[in-house]
């Protein structure tokens, strides 16, 4: 996994951060979601990712 991440970071440094920011902008401006709702969606995505072992736990 670390090797793939290194390769992707070489091509697209900060790409996931950009996607997250674009997703939040889309929800707030196009779908008219509130900031609170967007934050709850991001927390839910994080919790599901941790439970599925997609994100490292601290």
N, C-alpha and C positions, 0 to 999 in steps of 0.2 A: 504494500500500500504506500509506503513512504517513497518508493522509487517512482510510482505513478504520480504522486503529489509533486515531487520535485520536477518532473517533466512538465506537468501542467503549469506549475508556477513559473517555469522558464518561458513558456509561451504567453501565458496570461497572468502576470502578477497582479494580485488583487481582484481577479475576475469574480470570485464568489462574493466579495464585499460589494462590488458593483451590482451584481444580480440582486443581492439582498436590498440594496438601496433602491434599485429600480422597482422591485416588487413592492416595497413600502410606498414609494411615490405613486405607483399605479393604484394601489388600494385606496390611498388617501385622496388623490385628485380625480381619478376616473370612476372609481366605485363609490366615492363619497363615504368611506369608512372613517370613523373617528380614530384619533391617535391611540386611544385606550384599546379599541378593538384590534388595531394592527399589532400593538404590543402583546395582547393576549394570543393572537395567532402565532407570532414569533415564539412565544414561550411554549405554546402547544407543539409547534414543530420541533423545538429543542428537546422537549420531554420525550416525544415519540422517537426522535433520533437517538437519544441516550438509551431508551428502553430497547431499541433494536440494535444497539451497539454500533451505530453509525458515527457517533461523536464520542470522543474520549471523555470520561468522567474525571472530575477533579477531586 
